[in-house]
């Protein structure tokens, strides 16, 4: 069995079902991501593209609108109570940025003078091409996707049910892609940069200079201090080891201004109960101001954190 993919914008506008002969969703190339932003169904298409694409860690980017509605209401009340503007926000691990855009729009109604920096670990990919072959690389140069019409090959999530696709991909990778990458490294081919944030976040960053999209690794220090650091659905024990969490919490503490707020929590589906809380920076650690549900998955580590021991 064999399957092809969506590799040209015209295929999206002509075939609204975007399914193969067996009714399975066709893979839409990540190289089309910036070409669908002006379409009426851009948000749905972006979610569809990102659902079947993943970065070099195998992680995919997808969030939902109104995911933390009740949680956000309490958080904004606590911000009003404990901090005075103008405010500097850092929203980290935002995935495709949908919930960051939602939270910014709520916060901007309460605080006119804010600078909101939203970041993710790996928001950029690079596309190189020559003739009919396109290759998408991660920031470290790892091959994530190969397009050779009519095929779209995802190397992080290969098509397990289409073994012939795998054979074709091996052939193309050896004879077409490897020489293309060599030409790119030699400076003979230029790369096109793609930002993999959702259309809502990309459009918001264009029209409102207070909303800034960036890259940030939680395992590295923040460039500057902020009044608020927000980390939703990212500080879970499946993502980081205990020594890594010690680093993350240290960098968050260092990244907050005096009496700054650390907001964190996790949930499943949009609108479901968020298990998290709001913590205020003290000279030596954190004080918990409020807990939602069962609390943050790393609540104990946050509360045990001591600046003197780091």
C-alpha positions, 0 to 999 in steps of 0.5 A: 500500500502507498499514500501521497500527501498535500504539498501544494496550496491548490490541493487544499482549496480544491479538496476539502476532505483531504483524505486518501482512498482509504479515508485516512487523513492525508499528511499536509506538508509543513512547508505550506504552513505560511501559505494557509494563514489567509484562508477562512479555515486557517485555524483548523488547517493549522491545527491539522498540519501541526497535529501530524507534524512534530519537532526533533524531540517528537513533540507536537504543537497544539492547543485549544481556545478557551482552555483555561477559562476559569483558572485564568479568571482567578489568576487575573484577579490575583495579578490585579491584587498583587501587582501594579502596572506597567507589567512585564509577562513571560509566557513559556512553553506555549506550544502553538501559542493559542492559549497565550494569545487568549490570555494576552487578550484578557490581560490587555483589557485590564492592563493597558501598559504590558509587554507580553513575551510568549515563547516556545522551545522550538518554534522555527523550522527551515525549508530548503529546496531544489527543483522538486525536492523540499526538505524541512530541517530543525534548528539543529539541522535534523531532517523533519520532513521530505517533500517529493511530489506527490509524497510528503514524508515525515521522519519523526512520525513515519507512515507505519501502514504504508511500507512502500512509502518508507522504501521510496523515502529511503531512496529519495533521502539518499539520492536527493536529500543528502546532496541538497543538505550538503549544498545548503551547508556549503552555502549554495542553497538558502533556507526559508524560515517558518514560525510554527505558531498558530494563525491567531498568535502570528496575526496578534504579534503583527498588529499589537507590538505588546505581544511578542513571539520568541524562542526560549528553552526552559533549561536556560536562564531568562534574558531579563526579569519580569513581573509574571512568568506563566508556564501552562501544560509544560511543567509535567514530570513526563517532560523533565527529570528532577535535576532538570526541574531544579534548574527550571525552578531556579531560572524562574525564580531568578527571572522574576522581579521582587514579589513577582508571580509564577503561574503554572498548571496543567489540564486535559481537554479545553475547559477541564479542571486545571491542576495548578496554582499561583506562587509569589517570589520571596527572597528565598523561594516561593509563597503559594497564593492560590491552588486550583484542583490538586495543585501543580504536578511539581508543587512540592518541588516549587515549595521546597525550593530554597535560593540558599541551596542553589 
